[in-house]
Amino acid sequence: MRTKALALLAAVLIGTGNAQGTLPIEVRYGAGRNRTATKLWKDAEEQLKNGDVETAKRSVDSALRSDPTLWPALYTRAKIFIGQHQYEPAVRDCSEALRQYPPFIEAALLRASANAYLGRYAEALKEINHCIAIHPRSDALGRALADRAWFEASCPDPAFRNGQAAVKDATKACKLLQWRDEFSIRDLAMSYASLGDFDSAARYAEQALAIKGISPATAKELQRELVLYKQHQPVR
């Protein structure tokens, strides 16, 4: 990625699908941006992290009205849309972010998640596979592998599930992300559960819960999944 012509202005947080993770993603874009829009976008990210979704939505909408070319804000809004189960708008925002900045791997992965929620399983898997095949930077590759593990472990269509492959992908993702990302560890738990290894699933769910700075919403979901594992049930 170019560095001389780009300024690091903020870090965006992401997790698998619609989640907010603790491991930051560096987002680089041109210096000289609309400062008002940039501040509103940063505010939206912080509000979303704190669980204030409605205020975050208002902030990111205002940011995009001020600067429609602020492609990281499109990604933030797409995350909000997914959390609200509005998957088509999420696909549109991710597609526009990618049109403006094609190397934005995380937007492609988020679009794949939205398409998976819409039942477009083949399309979602194709996009994840593409993100892996182009050999992105190591953290992006880790997230792509984690997303594929999530898909392979929990896809509602059994034709797309592959527990062994999910464990392999999630393990590699955890290593690439240095076991610091709760969502890749969560995906590893989910992958083991898909194989019927609920003891391993519970152990990794507990490890994900122990990540420092995990959001209350994510902790709640992990606790729910941990209960399922202890009841010998996978997550679908």
Contacts in CASP RR format, 6 or more apart in sequence:
PFRMAT RR
TARGET T0000
AUTHOR 0000-0000-0000
METHOD contacts of the structure
MODEL  1
MRTKALALLAAVLIGTGNAQGTLPIEVRYGAGRNRTATKLWKDAEEQLKN
GDVETAKRSVDSALRSDPTLWPALYTRAKIFIGQHQYEPAVRDCSEALRQ
YPPFIEAALLRASANAYLGRYAEALKEINHCIAIHPRSDALGRALADRAW
FEASCPDPAFRNGQAAVKDATKACKLLQWRDEFSIRDLAMSYASLGDFDS
AARYAEQALAIKGISPATAKELQRELVLYKQHQPVR
1 28 0 8 1.000
1 103 0 8 1.000
1 137 0 8 1.000
3 28 0 8 1.000
5 30 0 8 1.000
6 28 0 8 1.000
6 29 0 8 1.000
6 30 0 8 1.000
6 31 0 8 1.000
7 28 0 8 1.000
7 29 0 8 1.000
7 30 0 8 1.000
7 31 0 8 1.000
7 32 0 8 1.000
8 26 0 8 1.000
8 27 0 8 1.000
8 28 0 8 1.000
9 27 0 8 1.000
9 28 0 8 1.000
9 29 0 8 1.000
9 30 0 8 1.000
9 31 0 8 1.000
9 33 0 8 1.000
9 38 0 8 1.000
10 27 0 8 1.000
10 38 0 8 1.000
10 41 0 8 1.000
10 42 0 8 1.000
10 45 0 8 1.000
10 72 0 8 1.000
11 24 0 8 1.000
11 25 0 8 1.000
11 26 0 8 1.000
11 27 0 8 1.000
12 24 0 8 1.000
12 25 0 8 1.000
12 27 0 8 1.000
12 45 0 8 1.000
12 72 0 8 1.000
12 75 0 8 1.000
12 76 0 8 1.000
12 106 0 8 1.000
13 20 0 8 1.000
13 21 0 8 1.000
13 22 0 8 1.000
13 23 0 8 1.000
13 24 0 8 1.000
13 25 0 8 1.000
13 45 0 8 1.000
13 49 0 8 1.000
14 20 0 8 1.000
14 21 0 8 1.000
14 25 0 8 1.000
14 79 0 8 1.000
14 106 0 8 1.000
14 110 0 8 1.000
14 143 0 8 1.000
15 21 0 8 1.000
15 143 0 8 1.000
15 181 0 8 1.000
15 183 0 8 1.000
16 113 0 8 1.000
16 143 0 8 1.000
16 146 0 8 1.000
16 147 0 8 1.000
16 150 0 8 1.000
16 183 0 8 1.000
16 184 0 8 1.000
16 186 0 8 1.000
16 187 0 8 1.000
17 82 0 8 1.000
17 109 0 8 1.000
17 110 0 8 1.000
17 113 0 8 1.000
17 147 0 8 1.000
17 150 0 8 1.000
18 79 0 8 1.000
18 82 0 8 1.000
18 83 0 8 1.000
18 113 0 8 1.000
19 183 0 8 1.000
19 217 0 8 1.000
19 218 0 8 1.000
19 221 0 8 1.000
20 48 0 8 1.000
20 49 0 8 1.000
20 79 0 8 1.000
20 215 0 8 1.000
20 217 0 8 1.000
20 218 0 8 1.000
21 181 0 8 1.000
21 182 0 8 1.000
21 183 0 8 1.000
21 214 0 8 1.000
21 215 0 8 1.000
21 218 0 8 1.000
22 180 0 8 1.000
22 181 0 8 1.000
22 182 0 8 1.000
22 211 0 8 1.000
22 212 0 8 1.000
22 213 0 8 1.000
22 214 0 8 1.000
22 215 0 8 1.000
23 139 0 8 1.000
23 177 0 8 1.000
23 180 0 8 1.000
23 181 0 8 1.000
25 106 0 8 1.000
25 139 0 8 1.000
25 140 0 8 1.000
27 72 0 8 1.000
29 71 0 8 1.000
29 72 0 8 1.000
29 101 0 8 1.000
33 67 0 8 1.000
33 70 0 8 1.000
34 66 0 8 1.000
34 67 0 8 1.000
34 70 0 8 1.000
36 66 0 8 1.000
36 67 0 8 1.000
37 63 0 8 1.000
37 64 0 8 1.000
37 66 0 8 1.000
37 67 0 8 1.000
37 70 0 8 1.000
37 73 0 8 1.000
38 63 0 8 1.000
38 67 0 8 1.000
38 70 0 8 1.000
40 59 0 8 1.000
40 60 0 8 1.000
40 62 0 8 1.000
40 63 0 8 1.000
40 66 0 8 1.000
40 73 0 8 1.000
41 59 0 8 1.000
41 60 0 8 1.000
41 63 0 8 1.000
41 70 0 8 1.000
41 72 0 8 1.000
41 73 0 8 1.000
41 76 0 8 1.000
43 56 0 8 1.000
43 59 0 8 1.000
44 56 0 8 1.000
44 57 0 8 1.000
44 59 0 8 1.000
44 60 0 8 1.000
44 63 0 8 1.000
44 73 0 8 1.000
44 76 0 8 1.000
44 77 0 8 1.000
45 56 0 8 1.000
45 76 0 8 1.000
47 53 0 8 1.000
47 55 0 8 1.000
47 56 0 8 1.000
47 59 0 8 1.000
48 56 0 8 1.000
48 76 0 8 1.000
48 79 0 8 1.000
48 80 0 8 1.000
49 215 0 8 1.000
51 215 0 8 1.000
51 216 0 8 1.000
51 217 0 8 1.000
53 80 0 8 1.000
53 83 0 8 1.000
53 84 0 8 1.000
56 76 0 8 1.000
56 80 0 8 1.000
57 77 0 8 1.000
57 80 0 8 1.000
60 73 0 8 1.000
60 76 0 8 1.000
60 77 0 8 1.000
60 80 0 8 1.000
61 77 0 8 1.000
63 70 0 8 1.000
63 73 0 8 1.000
64 70 0 8 1.000
64 73 0 8 1.000
64 74 0 8 1.000
64 77 0 8 1.000
67 73 0 8 1.000
69 100 0 8 1.000
71 96 0 8 1.000
71 97 0 8 1.000
71 100 0 8 1.000
71 101 0 8 1.000
71 104 0 8 1.000
71 107 0 8 1.000
72 97 0 8 1.000
74 93 0 8 1.000
74 94 0 8 1.000
74 96 0 8 1.000
74 97 0 8 1.000
74 100 0 8 1.000
74 107 0 8 1.000
75 93 0 8 1.000
75 94 0 8 1.000
75 97 0 8 1.000
75 104 0 8 1.000
75 106 0 8 1.000
75 107 0 8 1.000
75 110 0 8 1.000
77 93 0 8 1.000
78 89 0 8 1.000
78 90 0 8 1.000
78 91 0 8 1.000
78 93 0 8 1.000
78 94 0 8 1.000
78 97 0 8 1.000
78 107 0 8 1.000
78 110 0 8 1.000
78 111 0 8 1.000
78 114 0 8 1.000
79 90 0 8 1.000
79 110 0 8 1.000
81 87 0 8 1.000
81 89 0 8 1.000
81 90 0 8 1.000
81 93 0 8 1.000
81 114 0 8 1.000
82 90 0 8 1.000
82 110 0 8 1.000
82 113 0 8 1.000
82 114 0 8 1.000
82 117 0 8 1.000
85 117 0 8 1.000
87 114 0 8 1.000
87 115 0 8 1.000
87 117 0 8 1.000
87 118 0 8 1.000
88 114 0 8 1.000
88 118 0 8 1.000
90 110 0 8 1.000
90 111 0 8 1.000
90 114 0 8 1.000
91 111 0 8 1.000
91 114 0 8 1.000
91 115 0 8 1.000
91 118 0 8 1.000
94 107 0 8 1.000
94 108 0 8 1.000
94 110 0 8 1.000
94 111 0 8 1.000
94 114 0 8 1.000
95 111 0 8 1.000
97 104 0 8 1.000
97 107 0 8 1.000
98 104 0 8 1.000
98 107 0 8 1.000
98 108 0 8 1.000
98 111 0 8 1.000
101 107 0 8 1.000
105 131 0 8 1.000
105 136 0 8 1.000
105 140 0 8 1.000
105 143 0 8 1.000
105 144 0 8 1.000
106 140 0 8 1.000
106 143 0 8 1.000
108 127 0 8 1.000
108 130 0 8 1.000
108 131 0 8 1.000
109 127 0 8 1.000
109 128 0 8 1.000
109 131 0 8 1.000
109 143 0 8 1.000
109 144 0 8 1.000
109 147 0 8 1.000
111 127 0 8 1.000
112 123 0 8 1.000
112 124 0 8 1.000
112 125 0 8 1.000
112 127 0 8 1.000
112 128 0 8 1.000
112 131 0 8 1.000
112 147 0 8 1.000
112 151 0 8 1.000
113 124 0 8 1.000
113 147 0 8 1.000
115 123 0 8 1.000
115 124 0 8 1.000
115 127 0 8 1.000
116 124 0 8 1.000
116 151 0 8 1.000
116 155 0 8 1.000
119 156 0 8 1.000
119 157 0 8 1.000
121 151 0 8 1.000
121 155 0 8 1.000
121 157 0 8 1.000
121 160 0 8 1.000
124 151 0 8 1.000
125 148 0 8 1.000
125 151 0 8 1.000
125 160 0 8 1.000
128 144 0 8 1.000
128 147 0 8 1.000
128 148 0 8 1.000
128 151 0 8 1.000
129 148 0 8 1.000
131 140 0 8 1.000
131 144 0 8 1.000
132 141 0 8 1.000
132 144 0 8 1.000
132 145 0 8 1.000
132 148 0 8 1.000
135 141 0 8 1.000
136 144 0 8 1.000
138 176 0 8 1.000
139 176 0 8 1.000
139 177 0 8 1.000
141 176 0 8 1.000
142 172 0 8 1.000
142 173 0 8 1.000
142 176 0 8 1.000
142 177 0 8 1.000
142 184 0 8 1.000
143 173 0 8 1.000
143 177 0 8 1.000
143 181 0 8 1.000
143 184 0 8 1.000
145 169 0 8 1.000
145 170 0 8 1.000
145 172 0 8 1.000
145 173 0 8 1.000
145 176 0 8 1.000
145 184 0 8 1.000
146 169 0 8 1.000
146 170 0 8 1.000
146 173 0 8 1.000
146 174 0 8 1.000
146 177 0 8 1.000
146 181 0 8 1.000
146 183 0 8 1.000
146 184 0 8 1.000
146 187 0 8 1.000
147 187 0 8 1.000
148 165 0 8 1.000
148 166 0 8 1.000
148 169 0 8 1.000
149 165 0 8 1.000
149 166 0 8 1.000
149 167 0 8 1.000
149 169 0 8 1.000
149 170 0 8 1.000
149 173 0 8 1.000
149 184 0 8 1.000
149 187 0 8 1.000
149 188 0 8 1.000
149 190 0 8 1.000
149 191 0 8 1.000
150 166 0 8 1.000
150 187 0 8 1.000
150 190 0 8 1.000
151 160 0 8 1.000
152 160 0 8 1.000
152 161 0 8 1.000
152 162 0 8 1.000
152 163 0 8 1.000
152 165 0 8 1.000
152 166 0 8 1.000
152 169 0 8 1.000
152 191 0 8 1.000
152 194 0 8 1.000
153 161 0 8 1.000
153 163 0 8 1.000
153 166 0 8 1.000
153 170 0 8 1.000
153 187 0 8 1.000
153 190 0 8 1.000
153 191 0 8 1.000
153 193 0 8 1.000
153 194 0 8 1.000
153 234 0 8 1.000
153 235 0 8 1.000
154 161 0 8 1.000
154 190 0 8 1.000
154 194 0 8 1.000
154 234 0 8 1.000
154 235 0 8 1.000
154 236 0 8 1.000
155 161 0 8 1.000
156 236 0 8 1.000
161 194 0 8 1.000
163 191 0 8 1.000
163 194 0 8 1.000
163 195 0 8 1.000
164 195 0 8 1.000
166 187 0 8 1.000
166 190 0 8 1.000
166 191 0 8 1.000
166 194 0 8 1.000
167 188 0 8 1.000
167 191 0 8 1.000
167 192 0 8 1.000
167 195 0 8 1.000
169 191 0 8 1.000
170 184 0 8 1.000
170 187 0 8 1.000
170 188 0 8 1.000
170 190 0 8 1.000
170 191 0 8 1.000
171 188 0 8 1.000
173 181 0 8 1.000
173 184 0 8 1.000
173 187 0 8 1.000
173 188 0 8 1.000
174 181 0 8 1.000
174 184 0 8 1.000
174 185 0 8 1.000
174 188 0 8 1.000
177 184 0 8 1.000
179 185 0 8 1.000
179 207 0 8 1.000
180 211 0 8 1.000
181 211 0 8 1.000
182 208 0 8 1.000
182 209 0 8 1.000
182 211 0 8 1.000
182 214 0 8 1.000
182 218 0 8 1.000
182 222 0 8 1.000
183 208 0 8 1.000
183 218 0 8 1.000
185 204 0 8 1.000
185 207 0 8 1.000
185 208 0 8 1.000
185 211 0 8 1.000
186 204 0 8 1.000
186 205 0 8 1.000
186 208 0 8 1.000
186 222 0 8 1.000
186 225 0 8 1.000
188 204 0 8 1.000
189 200 0 8 1.000
189 201 0 8 1.000
189 202 0 8 1.000
189 203 0 8 1.000
189 204 0 8 1.000
189 205 0 8 1.000
189 207 0 8 1.000
189 208 0 8 1.000
189 225 0 8 1.000
189 229 0 8 1.000
190 201 0 8 1.000
190 225 0 8 1.000
190 234 0 8 1.000
190 235 0 8 1.000
192 198 0 8 1.000
192 200 0 8 1.000
192 201 0 8 1.000
192 204 0 8 1.000
193 201 0 8 1.000
193 228 0 8 1.000
193 229 0 8 1.000
193 233 0 8 1.000
193 234 0 8 1.000
193 235 0 8 1.000
194 234 0 8 1.000
196 232 0 8 1.000
196 234 0 8 1.000
198 229 0 8 1.000
198 230 0 8 1.000
198 232 0 8 1.000
201 229 0 8 1.000
201 234 0 8 1.000
202 226 0 8 1.000
202 229 0 8 1.000
202 230 0 8 1.000
205 222 0 8 1.000
205 225 0 8 1.000
205 226 0 8 1.000
205 229 0 8 1.000
206 226 0 8 1.000
208 214 0 8 1.000
208 222 0 8 1.000
209 219 0 8 1.000
209 222 0 8 1.000
209 223 0 8 1.000
209 226 0 8 1.000
214 222 0 8 1.000
225 235 0 8 1.000
228 234 0 8 1.000
228 235 0 8 1.000
END
